[in-house]
Amino acid sequence: MNPPSERQKRLVTSKYRREVSKLQSYWPASFITLEEAVLSDKPGILLLDGTFHEFDPEHIKGMASEIPKILWPLINLPILLHYERDSTGRTLFRVAGDSWQRRAVALLLTGELTADGKSVLEASEALELLSKYRSLFFVTLKL
């Protein structure tokens, strides 16, 4: 079998980028804090395609029970994860956003507040978070 030509590589790369762009239309157009989510009758955010994504009240309740109330105004929802593979083929999820998103992730996984939080997740850690709080996390592919 012959290796792909440069033209074939460009076509595949172009197609990949178009598909990722389509997926990103379902990305958040706005964010709310955990505090706003707890206090809202219908917590959620607008997506880039104009639809409203409603957060599951049970997910909010569960997250709020694991994060100290004093931190609620600092945690933006949803928390964004970028799926990628490293050079060895290992699956990783990078936490996007600021240091408070990374601290929230560390708190949810370990119960401890750390200075740097957790910026890179193993697949098992991402799965744990997504199984408990799936409406509060968004996952996308890294271009």
Salt bridges, closest charged atoms under 4 A:
GLU6 OE2 - LYS9 NZ 3.51
GLU19 OE2 - LYS15 NZ 3.09
GLU19 OE2 - LYS22 NZ 3.32
ASP56 OD2 - HIS59 NE2 3.87
GLU84 OE2 - ARG94 NE 3.01
ASP86 OD2 - ARG90 NE 3.34
GLU122 OE2 - ARG90 NH1 3.49
GLU125 OE2 - LYS118 NZ 3.31
